[in-house]
């Protein structure tokens, strides 16, 4: 384990070093799992090393897709808080990051995105066919990694990957449905985003020897963090800047994917105005984003979405009451805040 900075001891805000408040990645550099994150990354790189010969530029470009490390961090922090990180956790953390990276590669195809983390997407550089096959390869490597742990890890990973794919598929099939409900929206993001963070909480606890009850609470923690994170991400797509976010924004509206603030706005507007806004979204074109933002301001829908994310963040923090106080728990508490305050 890495040496722990005394600054991290305490509550989720005032007692934390500014690095914890300013960014997850900076926090992990000083946290109790820094060496464990590094080991998970070594496993990730070692697993893909045989492909550097035939696919060197592709493997090298993957570094642009590995940014926040949220999922392996959740798994390893949970493990540390529940009894300690074991070698199995490093393997599982690498597998979770591979699954997440695969979904990003595929997402860029689905969203027709050209930029991610200030770099060209695989789709922009190599096209859709290469992107799809690369994502598939990452999925299969993740499954192979979990098979080296045990059967239960394979089962849990298989189940969560099914949920992720179902969530993505549901989102694609709901494109153009401008009557989408909040319940439908949450069903989509529960699969495409929260399922994997939920899995990280569960695996981290189980393979640290935690009880099923504690593992369930950590899974619930991960799910709430994932839901809050996705709401914040959807808000960024509407209100953020591409320079700060480092990726293509505005794709949700362009592809007629309704997210929470827009759903709330359509439900709050008078029927005639809601119908006009739906027509604008269907028509698309330049100026759509500004028109939608005006409507969101009128209905206070950005404020509403932020409030829902904050509620989920609080729910996540409550689940951490089952853990002993310490550095890992403090960082997990900080993660709940970071997930809804980030700018990229």
Beta strands, then each sheet from edge to edge (+ up, - down):
strand 1: 115-116
strand 2: 119-120
sheet 1: 1+ 2-
end
